[in-house]
Amino acid sequence: MHPRHAKNLRLLKEDLKRKNTTRDRFKKARVRSITSAQKILFEALKPLAKEFAFKVAKEREIYTKEGVRFADLFIKKYGLIVEVDGGYHLTPEQVRKDKKRDEEIWEKKMIITLRIKNEEVMGNIEDTLKTIRSVVTKLSTLPNHKSPGKGVKKLRNTLARKKIYNELCPQVASVR
């Protein structure tokens, strides 16, 4: 390898390492600052995760055309984001931003976003878990959202996911 190319490769590796270190530090800070409702739901999801053999990630990055979006809780196996929303999510401006974000993530990644209010988690975790269980049960009948098959099979699976998405997010579906 030419010395100049080796130097460029070394500089690229150093730059990537620096960026990854910054991203990891930022993510650790986000994970440490999760709300009490998110912590409660994360812990409450463990038995369900064991039953359906999935892992729940906290503060997972989702990359879209508009940039990086962070999911409160993410179930990769089923392509499901669970957002635990505080009071400011009820303002008209934030509702509009959330709808746009959910639609963006759906369009780019076909990931479904389930929004749950803090009060629902704190006040009645059993009902919250029933809701999540019903969504996971529906999604478990479909192939992995990343590899839905080919041709007609892929189309059927995409339409089935879209039906579930429209059931969960009727306000987003009505915007289109």
C-alpha atoms as an extended CHARMM CRD file, in Angstrom:
* protein
*
       176  EXT
         1         1  MET       CA              0.0000000000        0.0000000000        0.0000000000  PROA      1               0.0000000000
         2         2  HSD       CA              1.2690000000        3.4450000000       -0.8530000000  PROA      2               0.0000000000
         3         3  PRO       CA              2.2710000000        5.4440000000        2.2680000000  PROA      3               0.0000000000
         4         4  ARG       CA             -0.1280000000        8.2590000000        1.3800000000  PROA      4               0.0000000000
         5         5  HSD       CA             -3.0660000000        5.8110000000        1.1890000000  PROA      5               0.0000000000
         6         6  ALA       CA             -2.0570000000        4.2450000000        4.4970000000  PROA      6               0.0000000000
         7         7  LYS       CA             -2.0130000000        7.6890000000        6.1130000000  PROA      7               0.0000000000
         8         8  ASN       CA             -5.4740000000        8.5170000000        4.7120000000  PROA      8               0.0000000000
         9         9  LEU       CA             -6.8320000000        5.1680000000        5.9160000000  PROA      9               0.0000000000
        10        10  ARG       CA             -5.3610000000        5.7650000000        9.3810000000  PROA      10              0.0000000000
        11        11  LEU       CA             -6.9290000000        9.2630000000        9.5070000000  PROA      11              0.0000000000
        12        12  LEU       CA            -10.3210000000        7.8720000000        8.4400000000  PROA      12              0.0000000000
        13        13  LYS       CA            -10.1470000000        5.1930000000       11.1450000000  PROA      13              0.0000000000
        14        14  GLU       CA             -9.2170000000        7.7730000000       13.7940000000  PROA      14              0.0000000000
        15        15  ASP       CA            -12.0770000000       10.0430000000       12.6960000000  PROA      15              0.0000000000
        16        16  LEU       CA            -14.5730000000        7.1730000000       12.8050000000  PROA      16              0.0000000000
        17        17  LYS       CA            -13.3470000000        6.1100000000       16.2420000000  PROA      17              0.0000000000
        18        18  ARG       CA            -13.7280000000        9.7020000000       17.5210000000  PROA      18              0.0000000000
        19        19  LYS       CA            -17.2720000000        9.9450000000       16.1160000000  PROA      19              0.0000000000
        20        20  ASN       CA            -18.2430000000        6.5580000000       17.6120000000  PROA      20              0.0000000000
        21        21  THR       CA            -16.8530000000        7.5920000000       20.9950000000  PROA      21              0.0000000000
        22        22  THR       CA            -18.9090000000       10.7950000000       20.8990000000  PROA      22              0.0000000000
        23        23  ARG       CA            -22.0500000000        8.8930000000       19.8510000000  PROA      23              0.0000000000
        24        24  ASP       CA            -21.5450000000        6.2760000000       22.5840000000  PROA      24              0.0000000000
        25        25  ARG       CA            -21.0240000000        8.9410000000       25.2470000000  PROA      25              0.0000000000
        26        26  PHE       CA            -24.1980000000       10.7300000000       24.0850000000  PROA      26              0.0000000000
        27        27  LYS       CA            -26.1850000000        7.4740000000       24.1220000000  PROA      27              0.0000000000
        28        28  LYS       CA            -24.9870000000        6.5800000000       27.6350000000  PROA      28              0.0000000000
        29        29  ALA       CA            -26.1380000000        9.9960000000       28.8520000000  PROA      29              0.0000000000
        30        30  ARG       CA            -29.5610000000        9.4720000000       27.2120000000  PROA      30              0.0000000000
        31        31  VAL       CA            -29.9300000000        6.0010000000       28.7650000000  PROA      31              0.0000000000
        32        32  ARG       CA            -29.0220000000        7.3660000000       32.2220000000  PROA      32              0.0000000000
        33        33  SER       CA            -31.6290000000       10.1110000000       31.8840000000  PROA      33              0.0000000000
        34        34  ILE       CA            -34.6570000000        7.9560000000       31.0210000000  PROA      34              0.0000000000
        35        35  THR       CA            -37.8450000000        8.7790000000       32.9020000000  PROA      35              0.0000000000
        36        36  SER       CA            -39.2310000000        6.7500000000       35.7780000000  PROA      36              0.0000000000
        37        37  ALA       CA            -42.1680000000        5.6690000000       33.5750000000  PROA      37              0.0000000000
        38        38  GLN       CA            -39.7250000000        4.3450000000       30.9700000000  PROA      38              0.0000000000
        39        39  LYS       CA            -37.8070000000        2.4470000000       33.6610000000  PROA      39              0.0000000000
        40        40  ILE       CA            -41.0040000000        0.9030000000       35.0240000000  PROA      40              0.0000000000
        41        41  LEU       CA            -42.1760000000       -0.1580000000       31.5640000000  PROA      41              0.0000000000
        42        42  PHE       CA            -38.7350000000       -1.5210000000       30.6440000000  PROA      42              0.0000000000
        43        43  GLU       CA            -38.7210000000       -3.7060000000       33.7580000000  PROA      43              0.0000000000
        44        44  ALA       CA            -42.3520000000       -4.7510000000       33.2860000000  PROA      44              0.0000000000
        45        45  LEU       CA            -41.6300000000       -5.8630000000       29.7040000000  PROA      45              0.0000000000
        46        46  LYS       CA            -39.0120000000       -8.4390000000       30.7660000000  PROA      46              0.0000000000
        47        47  PRO       CA            -41.4720000000      -11.3640000000       31.2410000000  PROA      47              0.0000000000
        48        48  LEU       CA            -43.1380000000      -10.5760000000       27.9060000000  PROA      48              0.0000000000
        49        49  ALA       CA            -39.7330000000      -10.3550000000       26.2420000000  PROA      49              0.0000000000
        50        50  LYS       CA            -38.8310000000      -13.7520000000       27.6130000000  PROA      50              0.0000000000
        51        51  GLU       CA            -42.1380000000      -15.2640000000       26.4810000000  PROA      51              0.0000000000
        52        52  PHE       CA            -41.8590000000      -13.9310000000       22.9110000000  PROA      52              0.0000000000
        53        53  ALA       CA            -38.0350000000      -14.2090000000       22.7590000000  PROA      53              0.0000000000
        54        54  PHE       CA            -37.2320000000      -10.5800000000       22.0030000000  PROA      54              0.0000000000
        55        55  LYS       CA            -34.9350000000       -7.9630000000       23.4710000000  PROA      55              0.0000000000
        56        56  VAL       CA            -35.9260000000       -4.4370000000       24.4040000000  PROA      56              0.0000000000
        57        57  ALA       CA            -33.3760000000       -1.6910000000       23.7180000000  PROA      57              0.0000000000
        58        58  LYS       CA            -33.4880000000        1.6420000000       25.5460000000  PROA      58              0.0000000000
        59        59  GLU       CA            -32.8570000000        4.8700000000       23.6210000000  PROA      59              0.0000000000
        60        60  ARG       CA            -32.1870000000        3.1110000000       20.3190000000  PROA      60              0.0000000000
        61        61  GLU       CA            -31.0810000000        5.2060000000       17.3290000000  PROA      61              0.0000000000
        62        62  ILE       CA            -33.2700000000        5.0210000000       14.2360000000  PROA      62              0.0000000000
        63        63  TYR       CA            -31.6790000000        6.5390000000       11.1240000000  PROA      63              0.0000000000
        64        64  THR       CA            -33.9510000000        8.2690000000        8.5990000000  PROA      64              0.0000000000
        65        65  LYS       CA            -33.5050000000       10.7780000000        5.7800000000  PROA      65              0.0000000000
        66        66  GLU       CA            -34.2570000000       13.5850000000        8.2100000000  PROA      66              0.0000000000
        67        67  GLY       CA            -31.5490000000       12.4510000000       10.6500000000  PROA      67              0.0000000000
        68        68  VAL       CA            -31.2480000000       10.3170000000       13.7490000000  PROA      68              0.0000000000
        69        69  ARG       CA            -34.3780000000        9.6430000000       15.7860000000  PROA      69              0.0000000000
        70        70  PHE       CA            -34.2650000000        8.0740000000       19.2310000000  PROA      70              0.0000000000
        71        71  ALA       CA            -36.7960000000        5.4960000000       20.3650000000  PROA      71              0.0000000000
        72        72  ASP       CA            -37.6050000000        5.2620000000       24.0830000000  PROA      72              0.0000000000
        73        73  LEU       CA            -37.9340000000        1.4780000000       23.8650000000  PROA      73              0.0000000000
        74        74  PHE       CA            -37.3230000000       -0.5520000000       20.7100000000  PROA      74              0.0000000000
        75        75  ILE       CA            -38.1980000000       -4.1760000000       19.9470000000  PROA      75              0.0000000000
        76        76  LYS       CA            -36.0950000000       -4.9480000000       16.8830000000  PROA      76              0.0000000000
        77        77  LYS       CA            -37.5000000000       -8.4340000000       16.2760000000  PROA      77              0.0000000000
        78        78  TYR       CA            -40.9500000000       -6.9970000000       15.5830000000  PROA      78              0.0000000000
        79        79  GLY       CA            -39.9900000000       -3.5410000000       14.3220000000  PROA      79              0.0000000000
        80        80  LEU       CA            -41.8560000000       -1.8780000000       17.1780000000  PROA      80              0.0000000000
        81        81  ILE       CA            -41.0510000000        1.3580000000       18.9730000000  PROA      81              0.0000000000
        82        82  VAL       CA            -42.7450000000        2.0390000000       22.3000000000  PROA      82              0.0000000000
        83        83  GLU       CA            -42.7280000000        5.7450000000       23.1220000000  PROA      83              0.0000000000
        84        84  VAL       CA            -43.5920000000        6.7620000000       26.6760000000  PROA      84              0.0000000000
        85        85  ASP       CA            -44.9510000000       10.2900000000       26.3400000000  PROA      85              0.0000000000
        86        86  GLY       CA            -44.9870000000       12.9440000000       29.0470000000  PROA      86              0.0000000000
        87        87  GLY       CA            -47.3680000000       15.8810000000       29.3080000000  PROA      87              0.0000000000
        88        88  TYR       CA            -45.6700000000       18.0920000000       26.7280000000  PROA      88              0.0000000000
        89        89  HSD       CA            -46.5460000000       15.5240000000       24.0380000000  PROA      89              0.0000000000
        90        90  LEU       CA            -50.1670000000       16.6740000000       24.3730000000  PROA      90              0.0000000000
        91        91  THR       CA            -49.5100000000       20.1780000000       23.0220000000  PROA      91              0.0000000000
        92        92  PRO       CA            -50.8100000000       20.6530000000       19.4530000000  PROA      92              0.0000000000
        93        93  GLU       CA            -47.3140000000       21.4840000000       18.1450000000  PROA      93              0.0000000000
        94        94  GLN       CA            -45.7450000000       18.3900000000       19.7170000000  PROA      94              0.0000000000
        95        95  VAL       CA            -48.6120000000       16.1410000000       18.5520000000  PROA      95              0.0000000000
        96        96  ARG       CA            -47.9500000000       17.3580000000       15.0010000000  PROA      96              0.0000000000
        97        97  LYS       CA            -44.1870000000       16.7320000000       15.3610000000  PROA      97              0.0000000000
        98        98  ASP       CA            -44.7930000000       13.2510000000       16.8030000000  PROA      98              0.0000000000
        99        99  LYS       CA            -47.1460000000       12.3360000000       13.9420000000  PROA      99              0.0000000000
       100       100  LYS       CA            -44.5990000000       13.5160000000       11.4010000000  PROA      100             0.0000000000
       101       101  ARG       CA            -41.8090000000       11.5850000000       13.1490000000  PROA      101             0.0000000000
       102       102  ASP       CA            -43.8820000000        8.3910000000       13.3770000000  PROA      102             0.0000000000
       103       103  GLU       CA            -44.8180000000        8.6270000000        9.7120000000  PROA      103             0.0000000000
       104       104  GLU       CA            -41.1920000000        9.2810000000        8.7340000000  PROA      104             0.0000000000
       105       105  ILE       CA            -39.9900000000        6.2100000000       10.6320000000  PROA      105             0.0000000000
       106       106  TRP       CA            -42.7830000000        4.1150000000        9.0910000000  PROA      106             0.0000000000
       107       107  GLU       CA            -42.0220000000        5.3090000000        5.5500000000  PROA      107             0.0000000000
       108       108  LYS       CA            -38.2630000000        4.8050000000        5.8630000000  PROA      108             0.0000000000
       109       109  LYS       CA            -38.0270000000        1.6580000000        8.0020000000  PROA      109             0.0000000000
       110       110  MET       CA            -41.5630000000        0.1990000000        8.2420000000  PROA      110             0.0000000000
       111       111  ILE       CA            -41.2260000000        0.4070000000       12.0170000000  PROA      111             0.0000000000
       112       112  ILE       CA            -44.4540000000        0.8050000000       13.9660000000  PROA      112             0.0000000000
       113       113  THR       CA            -44.5850000000        3.3330000000       16.8020000000  PROA      113             0.0000000000
       114       114  LEU       CA            -46.8440000000        2.6860000000       19.7670000000  PROA      114             0.0000000000
       115       115  ARG       CA            -47.3630000000        5.7730000000       21.9340000000  PROA      115             0.0000000000
       116       116  ILE       CA            -48.2460000000        5.3330000000       25.5970000000  PROA      116             0.0000000000
       117       117  LYS       CA            -48.8040000000        8.1460000000       28.0940000000  PROA      117             0.0000000000
       118       118  ASN       CA            -46.7670000000        8.3370000000       31.3080000000  PROA      118             0.0000000000
       119       119  GLU       CA            -50.0050000000        8.2570000000       33.2930000000  PROA      119             0.0000000000
       120       120  GLU       CA            -51.0100000000        4.9500000000       31.6890000000  PROA      120             0.0000000000
       121       121  VAL       CA            -47.6950000000        3.3610000000       32.6710000000  PROA      121             0.0000000000
       122       122  MET       CA            -47.6720000000        4.7990000000       36.1840000000  PROA      122             0.0000000000
       123       123  GLY       CA            -51.3760000000        4.3230000000       36.8580000000  PROA      123             0.0000000000
       124       124  ASN       CA            -52.1790000000        0.9760000000       35.2580000000  PROA      124             0.0000000000
       125       125  ILE       CA            -49.1990000000       -1.0050000000       34.0430000000  PROA      125             0.0000000000
       126       126  GLU       CA            -51.3380000000       -4.1470000000       33.5550000000  PROA      126             0.0000000000
       127       127  ASP       CA            -53.4730000000       -2.4950000000       30.8390000000  PROA      127             0.0000000000
       128       128  THR       CA            -50.3500000000       -1.0890000000       29.2140000000  PROA      128             0.0000000000
       129       129  LEU       CA            -48.8010000000       -4.5560000000       29.0960000000  PROA      129             0.0000000000
       130       130  LYS       CA            -52.0380000000       -5.9950000000       27.6560000000  PROA      130             0.0000000000
       131       131  THR       CA            -51.9040000000       -3.4210000000       24.8620000000  PROA      131             0.0000000000
       132       132  ILE       CA            -48.2640000000       -4.1950000000       24.0940000000  PROA      132             0.0000000000
       133       133  ARG       CA            -48.9470000000       -7.9360000000       24.2900000000  PROA      133             0.0000000000
       134       134  SER       CA            -51.7620000000       -7.6670000000       21.7370000000  PROA      134             0.0000000000
       135       135  VAL       CA            -49.5300000000       -5.7230000000       19.3290000000  PROA      135             0.0000000000
       136       136  VAL       CA            -46.6180000000       -8.1460000000       19.7660000000  PROA      136             0.0000000000
       137       137  THR       CA            -48.9910000000      -11.1010000000       19.2830000000  PROA      137             0.0000000000
       138       138  LYS       CA            -50.2040000000       -9.6430000000       15.9780000000  PROA      138             0.0000000000
       139       139  LEU       CA            -46.6660000000       -8.8840000000       14.8290000000  PROA      139             0.0000000000
       140       140  SER       CA            -45.3940000000      -12.3230000000       15.8700000000  PROA      140             0.0000000000
       141       141  THR       CA            -47.5590000000      -13.9160000000       13.1690000000  PROA      141             0.0000000000
       142       142  LEU       CA            -45.5600000000      -12.0280000000       10.5120000000  PROA      142             0.0000000000
       143       143  PRO       CA            -41.9750000000      -12.5850000000        9.3930000000  PROA      143             0.0000000000
       144       144  ASN       CA            -39.2200000000      -10.3280000000       10.6630000000  PROA      144             0.0000000000
       145       145  HSD       CA            -39.8910000000       -6.7970000000        9.4050000000  PROA      145             0.0000000000
       146       146  LYS       CA            -36.3860000000       -6.6220000000        7.8830000000  PROA      146             0.0000000000
       147       147  SER       CA            -36.7870000000       -9.7540000000        5.7340000000  PROA      147             0.0000000000
       148       148  PRO       CA            -40.4600000000      -10.1400000000        4.8390000000  PROA      148             0.0000000000
       149       149  GLY       CA            -39.7890000000      -12.3860000000        1.8110000000  PROA      149             0.0000000000
       150       150  LYS       CA            -39.9650000000      -11.7020000000       -1.9150000000  PROA      150             0.0000000000
       151       151  GLY       CA            -42.6260000000      -10.9170000000       -4.4760000000  PROA      151             0.0000000000
       152       152  VAL       CA            -46.2100000000      -11.6810000000       -3.4800000000  PROA      152             0.0000000000
       153       153  LYS       CA            -45.1300000000      -12.9020000000       -0.0300000000  PROA      153             0.0000000000
       154       154  LYS       CA            -43.3490000000       -9.6060000000        0.6580000000  PROA      154             0.0000000000
       155       155  LEU       CA            -46.3770000000       -7.6450000000       -0.5480000000  PROA      155             0.0000000000
       156       156  ARG       CA            -48.7450000000       -9.6270000000        1.7180000000  PROA      156             0.0000000000
       157       157  ASN       CA            -46.4740000000       -9.1600000000        4.7330000000  PROA      157             0.0000000000
       158       158  THR       CA            -46.0840000000       -5.4500000000        4.0150000000  PROA      158             0.0000000000
       159       159  LEU       CA            -49.8630000000       -5.0450000000        3.7100000000  PROA      159             0.0000000000
       160       160  ALA       CA            -50.3780000000       -6.9760000000        6.9580000000  PROA      160             0.0000000000
       161       161  ARG       CA            -47.8800000000       -4.7110000000        8.7750000000  PROA      161             0.0000000000
       162       162  LYS       CA            -49.5620000000       -1.6570000000        7.2480000000  PROA      162             0.0000000000
       163       163  LYS       CA            -52.9450000000       -2.8660000000        8.5230000000  PROA      163             0.0000000000
       164       164  ILE       CA            -51.5340000000       -3.2060000000       12.0520000000  PROA      164             0.0000000000
       165       165  TYR       CA            -49.8730000000        0.1980000000       11.6810000000  PROA      165             0.0000000000
       166       166  ASN       CA            -53.1620000000        1.8120000000       10.6040000000  PROA      166             0.0000000000
       167       167  GLU       CA            -54.9780000000        0.2100000000       13.5590000000  PROA      167             0.0000000000
       168       168  LEU       CA            -52.4100000000        1.6060000000       15.9850000000  PROA      168             0.0000000000
       169       169  CYS       CA            -51.9280000000        4.9590000000       14.3250000000  PROA      169             0.0000000000
       170       170  PRO       CA            -55.2630000000        5.9830000000       12.7820000000  PROA      170             0.0000000000
       171       171  GLN       CA            -54.4200000000        9.6540000000       13.1870000000  PROA      171             0.0000000000
       172       172  VAL       CA            -51.3110000000        9.2180000000       11.0040000000  PROA      172             0.0000000000
       173       173  ALA       CA            -53.1670000000        7.1380000000        8.4310000000  PROA      173             0.0000000000
       174       174  SER       CA            -55.8950000000        9.7890000000        8.1720000000  PROA      174             0.0000000000
       175       175  VAL       CA            -53.3020000000       12.5080000000        7.4660000000  PROA      175             0.0000000000
       176       176  ARG       CA            -52.2470000000       10.7970000000        4.2170000000  PROA      176             0.0000000000
